[in-house]
Amino acid sequence: IQSAQYRPSQFVFPDDPMVFMVDITNMGVGAFSEFLLYSTQSSGMGGLSVTIDGKPVSEDGTSVFMLKDTLIRKQVVVTRNPYVYQDAPVEITLQSKCEDPKNTDDLKEHV
């Protein structure tokens, strides 16, 4: 996972979403693969919500089918409760469906 050129401005006000464009490429050995894209916030207050391409994403994730060596750009939007001004980071993880779920350290992008 790599953050694209577009990032939110330095200041994000309470009612404004944080919008990221994320580039994903399947560089595996097969012609295609299916991945899970999910978000986690381990120590937050629950004041954040994440959508990917307009769909709410939870710790269960959303399925992404990817052809080999094909770039996919996803829009990740993080919104917050207007009364929560600071919260813990959110991790966006891309994981192969056939991969060990405990081995994802190289695939995370913190937002």
Phi and psi in degrees as a GROMACS rama.xvg file:
@    title "Ramachandran Plot"
@    xaxis  label "Phi"
@    yaxis  label "Psi"
@TYPE xy
-139.017  133.17  GLN-2
-69.4854  133.214  SER-3
-75.5768  -176.471  ALA-4
-63.7414  -29.9075  GLN-5
-81.2579  124.632  TYR-6
-133.305  157.798  ARG-7
-66.8074  160.682  PRO-8
-65.8685  169.542  SER-9
-61.4085  -36.1159  GLN-10
-108.228  124.139  PHE-11
-119.815  115.462  VAL-12
-81.048  161.635  PHE-13
-52.5847  -35.7799  PRO-14
-92.5696  -1.7508  ASP-15
-93.9388  139.321  ASP-16
-79.0453  156.739  PRO-17
-99.0632  117.837  MET-18
-111.898  126.584  VAL-19
-124.773  143.423  PHE-20
-104.872  126.355  MET-21
-118.675  127.895  VAL-22
-96.1978  132.749  ASP-23
-129.149  134.909  ILE-24
-133.741  135.05  THR-25
-86.8976  109.004  ASN-26
-108.86  25.621  MET-27
-76.2415  -173.062  GLY-28
-89.2337  -23.3976  VAL-29
-84.8952  171.047  GLY-30
-72.4184  -23.0441  ALA-31
-158.355  167.466  PHE-32
-158.811  159.591  SER-33
-113.294  134.11  GLU-34
-122.896  162.639  PHE-35
-110.201  131.904  LEU-36
-114.144  119.407  LEU-37
-144.865  164.217  TYR-38
-120.614  147.234  SER-39
-138.6  147.868  THR-40
-137.036  97.473  GLN-41
-71.0902  -34.4013  SER-42
-128.724  26.2354  SER-43
-85.1609  175.813  GLY-44
-91.8236  2.01549  MET-45
81.3744  16.6439  GLY-46
-90.3467  3.30281  GLY-47
-113.986  146.479  LEU-48
-130.676  148.575  SER-49
-125.099  134.906  VAL-50
-124.517  147.549  THR-51
-123.127  119.163  ILE-52
53.2387  38.7689  ASP-53
84.4433  -3.44495  GLY-54
-104.557  132.561  LYS-55
-60.8133  139.472  PRO-56
-122.149  134.485  VAL-57
-117.533  -170.225  SER-58
-68.3667  -16.5185  GLU-59
-77.5462  -23.3864  ASP-60
84.2032  177.945  GLY-61
-128.548  141.998  THR-62
-78.7095  137.371  SER-63
-130.373  118.741  VAL-64
-91.7536  127.86  PHE-65
-132.516  129.783  MET-66
-78.3386  153.735  LEU-67
-63.7842  140.208  LYS-68
56.9009  27.4888  ASP-69
-114.661  122.688  THR-70
-75.7587  133.147  LEU-71
-121.244  132.191  ILE-72
-108.227  125.634  ARG-73
-116.706  143.052  LYS-74
-96.3522  120.993  GLN-75
-108.089  123.845  VAL-76
-120.012  124.919  VAL-77
-111.039  124.297  VAL-78
-118.469  155.601  THR-79
-131.427  157.42  ARG-80
-65.096  132.216  ASN-81
-62.8813  -13.1538  PRO-82
-95.2521  -4.93551  TYR-83
-107.277  101.802  VAL-84
-88.2049  -22.9521  TYR-85
-136.283  139.257  GLN-86
-149.681  170.249  ASP-87
-70.969  156.204  ALA-88
-61.4797  155.448  PRO-89
-107.275  132.914  VAL-90
-100.335  129.851  GLU-91
-103.725  122.382  ILE-92
-122.322  135.138  THR-93
-110.419  123.507  LEU-94
-137.133  134.768  GLN-95
-63.3923  141.736  SER-96
-65.4469  -21.154  LYS-97
-98.6416  9.7437  CYS-98
-93.0593  154.948  GLU-99
-65.8218  120.589  ASP-100
-65.1016  -14.6249  PRO-101
-85.222  -7.98851  LYS-102
-113.678  70.5797  ASN-103
-123.921  14.1632  THR-104
-60.0187  -33.4613  ASP-105
-82.24  -5.49886  ASP-106
-109.858  7.31391  LEU-107
-97.7458  145.923  LYS-108
-127.077  121.686  GLU-109
-87.3266  134.502  HIS-110
